[in-house]
Amino acid sequence: MNKHFYTGLILLVIITFVSCDSEEVVQEKVKVARVGSVYLYEEVLDKDVQSGLGKEDSLLFRDQLINNWIEEQIVLQKAEEVLPQDAKDVKDRLENYRKSLIIYAYEQQFIKERLDTAVSSMEIEEYYAAHKDDFMLKDYIVKALYLKVSKETPDIEKPQLHFKLEQEADVNEMRYYADLYAVQFHYRS
């Protein structure tokens, strides 16, 4: 649905359900907003309003919280009307989620309390010595080409065309040139 629809719906609900007398007290709770039979109380709103804001910012933040609550309640009530009962029965899923959150919090605390992140140089050396095979290179790190020619060599620009060795033909061309003109040549792929 588009944003204008939600805005209009929120304004309609605010006009329809929000009491002009925000001082209305029922059981010592101040009602701030109502959607259907559900109320937003001042004490709940006060918990969410951030301290340290200026008066204008605080009012804007408060209004945004109220609007968000109203929109959430409208969507929730619509979902309650439309969804079949089995889709609304979330008790088991909530319990499983609750358990996983508790376990996760415990694991995080356990790790934080017991994990020793300080690793000594001796421990590093011992690990390296015990796992040297894991640190062996499977391939060369450097591809090296060394070609030394005299200044009088003909076609001295030719090696510059092939020195990147991007293709096998470049390697062959460099070897051929080195055989003809090189004072020194070394290639390791």
C-alpha positions in Angstrom: 0.0 0.0 0.0 1.2 3.5 -0.6 2.4 6.0 1.9 -0.5 8.3 1.4 -3.0 5.6 2.3 -1.2 4.9 5.6 -0.9 8.6 6.3 -4.6 9.2 5.7 -5.5 6.1 7.7 -3.3 7.2 10.6 -4.8 10.7 10.6 -8.3 9.2 10.5 -7.6 7.0 13.5 -6.0 9.8 15.4 -8.9 12.1 14.8 -11.4 9.3 15.5 -9.8 7.6 18.5 -7.4 10.0 20.2 -9.1 11.8 23.0 -9.0 15.6 23.1 -8.6 15.4 26.8 -5.3 13.6 27.2 -5.6 13.9 31.0 -8.3 11.2 31.1 -7.3 8.8 33.9 -8.6 5.3 34.2 -7.0 3.4 37.1 -4.4 6.1 37.4 -3.1 5.5 33.8 -3.2 8.3 31.3 -4.4 7.2 27.9 -2.5 8.8 25.0 -4.0 7.0 22.0 -6.5 4.3 21.2 -7.0 2.0 18.2 -10.1 -0.1 18.6 -10.1 -1.4 22.1 -6.3 -1.1 22.6 -4.8 1.9 24.4 -1.4 3.4 24.4 -0.6 4.7 27.9 1.6 7.6 29.0 3.8 5.4 31.1 4.7 3.1 28.1 5.4 6.2 26.0 7.6 7.8 28.7 9.8 4.7 28.7 10.6 5.1 25.0 11.1 8.9 24.9 14.8 9.6 25.0 16.0 11.9 27.7 18.3 14.7 26.8 16.3 15.9 23.9 15.1 19.5 23.6 11.4 20.3 24.1 10.7 20.5 20.4 12.7 17.4 19.5 11.1 15.5 22.4 7.6 16.4 21.1 8.5 15.4 17.5 10.0 12.1 18.8 6.9 11.5 20.9 4.6 12.1 18.0 6.5 9.7 15.8 6.3 7.0 18.5 2.6 7.5 18.8 2.1 7.4 15.0 4.3 4.2 14.8 2.2 2.6 17.5 -1.0 3.5 15.8 0.1 2.1 12.5 1.3 -1.1 14.1 -2.0 -1.6 15.9 -4.0 -1.0 12.7 -1.9 -3.5 10.8 -2.1 -6.0 13.7 -5.8 -5.7 13.9 -6.2 -6.2 10.1 -3.9 -9.2 10.3 -6.0 -10.7 13.2 -9.1 -10.3 11.0 -7.7 -11.7 7.8 -5.3 -14.4 8.8 -6.6 -18.0 9.5 -6.3 -19.2 13.1 -3.4 -21.5 12.5 -1.3 -18.6 11.2 -2.1 -16.6 14.3 -1.2 -19.4 16.7 2.5 -18.5 17.3 2.8 -19.8 20.9 5.2 -22.6 19.9 7.3 -20.5 17.6 7.5 -17.8 20.3 8.7 -20.3 22.8 11.3 -21.7 20.5 12.5 -18.2 19.6 12.6 -17.3 23.3 14.8 -20.3 24.0 17.1 -19.5 21.2 17.5 -15.9 22.4 18.3 -17.1 25.9 20.8 -19.7 24.7 22.4 -17.1 22.4 22.7 -14.6 25.3 24.3 -17.3 27.5 26.8 -18.3 24.8 27.8 -14.7 24.3 28.3 -14.2 28.1 30.2 -17.5 28.3 32.5 -16.5 25.5 33.0 -13.1 26.9 33.9 -14.4 30.4 36.1 -17.3 29.3 37.7 -16.4 26.0 41.3 -15.5 26.4 42.3 -13.4 23.3 45.9 -12.8 24.4 48.2 -15.1 22.4 51.8 -15.1 23.3 54.7 -15.3 20.8 55.6 -18.7 22.2 52.1 -20.1 21.5 52.3 -18.7 18.0 55.6 -20.4 17.4 54.4 -23.7 18.9 51.3 -23.7 16.7 53.4 -22.9 13.6 55.9 -25.7 14.4 53.0 -28.2 14.9 51.3 -27.2 11.7 54.1 -26.4 9.2 52.4 -28.3 6.5 49.4 -25.9 6.6 51.8 -23.0 5.8 53.5 -24.6 2.8 52.8 -22.8 -0.4 51.1 -24.9 -3.1 52.3 -22.5 -5.8 54.9 -19.8 -6.3 54.1 -16.4 -5.0 56.3 -14.6 -7.5 56.5 -15.0 -11.2 60.0 -13.7 -12.1 61.5 -12.8 -15.5 65.1 -11.5 -15.7 66.4 -10.5 -19.1 69.7 -8.7 -19.6 70.7 -7.6 -23.1 73.3 -5.2 -24.4 72.4 -1.7 -25.5 73.3 -2.5 -29.1 70.8 -5.4 -29.3 68.5 -5.2 -32.3 64.7 -4.9 -31.7 65.3 -3.8 -28.1 61.7 -2.7 -27.8 60.4 -6.2 -28.7 60.7 -7.6 -25.1 58.6 -4.7 -23.8 55.7 -6.1 -25.8 55.8 -9.5 -24.2 57.2 -8.9 -20.7 53.8 -9.2 -18.9 53.7 -12.9 -20.0 49.9 -12.8 -20.2 49.8 -15.7 -22.7 51.9 -18.7 -23.4 52.9 -17.1 -26.7 54.5 -14.2 -24.7 56.6 -16.7 -22.8 57.7 -18.4 -26.0 58.6 -15.1 -27.6 60.7 -14.0 -24.6 62.6 -17.3 -24.6 63.2 -17.1 -28.3 64.5 -13.5 -27.9 66.6 -14.5 -25.0 68.2 -17.3 -26.9 69.2 -14.9 -29.6 70.3 -11.8 -27.7 70.4 -12.2 -23.9 73.5 -11.8 -21.9 71.5 -13.3 -19.0 68.0 -14.7 -18.8 66.0 -16.3 -16.1 62.3 -17.1 -16.0 60.4 -18.9 -13.2 56.6 -19.2 -13.4 
